[in-house]
Amino acid sequence: MHGRAYLLLQRDFYDLKENNYKGIAARPVSEDMMEWEVEIEGLQNSVWQGLVFQLTIHFTSEYNYAPPVVKFVTIPFHPNVDPHTGQPCIDFLDNPKKWNTNYTLSSILLALQVMLSNPVLENPVNLEAARILTKDESLYRTILKLFNRPLQMKDDSQELPKDPHKCIGPTKTTSFSDYYQAWSRIATSKATEYYRTALLKDPHFIGQYYKWKKMDLQHHKEWNLK
């Protein structure tokens, strides 16, 4: 017999499928529905438009009396994402006292999408990301363009996974060597010493940046995010 949390998450899952929110895909990867894989695309007309972010959500038997734990699979260079833990800074996820039992899986995913596309710069957890976004949006856009890939998980199936372990794949990595060399200095799945070094002081990254900038000017119409 399934518990209360399972039944609520099953309801949330079907509600998510029915609403079919643009740029949001999620599925349970465990039989008890406590573990989820998520992909969220940035909102239109934002710097993050077209970019896709992978996350995991861990619920407990206390749901929906307590919030789940949300983490990014590959930590993005974002002002409101902790560069060490990969956890997003959303008040009702950080503070159980601000959690409301009216919140659902859809509420969480929509809040994440809004946070990703509308960062709060007044009190960022990733100071370097906030600094670059504030002072040099062109540089920030250049970094983000190399992080782009299509949404993978959307499908029309209403079925829960029969074999949840088949849904779990390795963390996807980019094939752009230049991108990897630069990105690994500022945002990886593991905390690194590079986070303590100002990005713009890195001569290797600056050289790569101007190379990308030249390519951007040559292919402006193809790469334009707007």
N, C-alpha and C positions, 0 to 999 in steps of 0.2 A: 504493500500500500504506500502510495507516494505522500510525502509530507506537504505542508502548506507552501513552503518556498517553491517546490517543484511545480505545484499547480498554478501559482502566481506567474512563474516564469514561462510556463506553457501558454498561459493566457497572453502574456506580454509578447511572446514569440509570434503568435498568430495575429495579434494586433499590429505588430511591426510589418508582417507580410502583407496584411490587408491595406495598410496605409502606403506602403512602398515609397518611403521617403527618398527623394532624389539625392544621390551621393552617399547613401548609407546602406551598408550590408552587414548582417550579423548572423551568427549561427552557433548553437550549442555544440561543444565538442566532447561532452561527457554525458553519460547516460542519466546522471542525476540532474543535469542542466545547470550545474554550478560553475562550469568553465565555458567561456565563450570566446570566439574569435570575431573581430570587428574590423571593418574597413570603412573609413570616412573620407569623403572628398571635400576639398575646400569649396566654400560658397562662390557663386558667380560674382563678378565685379570686385573681387578681392585679390590681394597679392597671392593668395593660396588657391585661386581658382584652378581646377584641373589636377591639383596635387592630391595624392591618396596616402592616407596614414593608416598603419596597421596597429591595432591595440588588442589587449586581452582584458577580459573582465572576469573577476572571481567573486561569485556570490557565496553566501553561507546559508546555513539553515535558518538564520535570523532574518533573512529577507522576507518582507519588506520593512521590518522594524529597524534595520541597520543598512547603511549604504554598502555597495560592493567595493572591491579594490580594482582600480582601473590603471593599466600601465601600457605604455607604448612598446611595441616589439622592437622597432628601431627608433631610437630617441630623436625626434626632430629638433632642429635648431629654431626654437620658438620661445618667445619671452615668458610664456606661462606654462612651460613644461620643464620639470626638474631635470637638469642634464645628467644627474647621477642616478636617480631612481626611475626616471621615465614616467612619473606620475603627473597628471595634469592638475593645475591649480584651479579647482572649482569648489566653492565654499561648502556646498552640501555633501561633497565627497570627502573633503578634508575634515570637516567637523560634524560628527554624528548628531550634535545638538541642532544643527541646521537642516538635517535630513527630515523629509516629510513622507509619511506612508502613502501619500497620493502620488509620489513619484513612481514612474515605471521605467522599463528598459528604454522605451522610446524617449522619455524625458531625459534620460542620461545621455543617449546618443545625440539628440538634438542640441543639448547643452554643450556637448563636446564639439559638435560641428560649428556652433556659434563662437565658442572660445577660440578654436583654431583660426577662424577667419576674422575675428575681431579681438585681437590681443589687448590686454590691459597693460599699458606701459608705465603706469604710475608706480606699481609695486611688483616688478617682474622677478621671477625666480631665476631666470637666465639673464643675467645682466648684460652679457656680451651680445646676445641676440637682440635685446631691446636697444642697445646702443647703436648697433649697425642699422637696424630698421629705422631708427629715428634720424640718424645722421647721413646714411647713404642707402636709400631704398633701392637704388640701381644695383649696388653690390648684393644686397639681400635678395633681390629678384634673380640675379644671376645664379646664386647658390641654389635657390629653390627650383629653378627650371631644370636643373640636373637631377632633381629628386622626383621627377614626374614619371608616372606610369599609370595605365588604366585600372579602373576598378575590376577586381577579379572575381568576387564572390557572388555577384548578382545572378539569381536564377529564379525560375518560376515554381520551384518545388515547395510544397507545403509540408513535406515529410520531415520528421526529425531524423538525425543520422542513425542508421542501424549499426554502423561500426564507427563510433566516434573517433577512434584513433586514426582512421584514414583521413580525417579532416585536418589533422595537425601536420603541418609541413614545416620544413626548415625556414629560418628567417631568410627572406629574399634579399639578394645583394645586387647592386648595380654593376653593369659591365663597363662603365666608363672609368678607366684607370685614373684619369685626371681628376674626376669628381671624387673618387675614393681618397686620393692623397690629400685633397683639400678638406673634404667633409670629415675625415677621421680625426682632424685636429680640433673640430668644434662640436661634433655630435655623433656619438657612437652608441652601441648597446651597452658599453661599459664606460665607467668614469675614467678619464685619462688626465694626465698632467697637463695636456695641452689646453684644457679648459681655463687654466690659470694664466695662460699667455694671451695677450691681446692679439687678436687675429690679424689686424692690419699691420702689426709689427713683424709678421712672418714674411720674409722676402720670397720664399717659395710660393706662398699663396698669392701674394701680390702679382708675381709674374704670371701665374695661371689666370688670375682675375682679368688682367689686361688682354690676355690671349682670348678669353671667353668674350670680353667686351668687344674686341674686334670682330669676332664671329657673329656676335649679336647685331652689330651694325650692318653686317653684310646680309644677314637673314632676318631683318627686322620684322617683315610681314609674317614670316613663318613662325617666329618665336614670340610674337606679341601676346602677352597674357591677357590683355584687356579684351 
